[in-house]
Amino acid sequence: MSIEKIFQWILFCAGIITSIFAGYMFYIDNIAPGAAWLAVAVGFLCFATRVKDSSSDAEDAENSLQADRELHDMAILIAELAVTSLKNIGRTVPPGKKEIEDLETKLENFLTQMPLEQSERDEINEEFDRLKNKNRRSENDRAIFRQLGIRN
């Protein structure tokens, strides 16, 4: 246990004990001494909550880095799932242009909040570009077949 933790517990115990004395003073109708003990108790409790442990700052930084890594992994997973869901895998109707644009916009808004590198975002944008090009070629093929009167 560190010195800061011991000091914090001492201040906390002193605050509890002085608040008990304050309650007793109010109980026996000594208002002025009760108010003084209450003020001292509040001071002890305030200082007990203000003491910062320097090792907790290092732990907070480590937890923050771990949370960033987890958010990063989750953002990549969600982006891959979004692109894969539009790639005609298991779909009978290919995605429309509006559907692709809506999902790309939503995903872009989500990824701006996540800790991603620019190269990873570029890969995701390339996947959307490939999907748009595939969709455009598919629509062109369908338009040609319609003009020729061939049903697919």
Secondary structure as GFF3:
##gff-version 3
##sequence-region A 1 152
A	DSSP	alpha_helix	3	27	.	.	.	ID=ss1
A	DSSP	alpha_helix	31	50	.	.	.	ID=ss2
A	DSSP	alpha_helix	54	85	.	.	.	ID=ss3
A	DSSP	alpha_helix	97	112	.	.	.	ID=ss4
A	DSSP	alpha_helix	118	148	.	.	.	ID=ss5
###
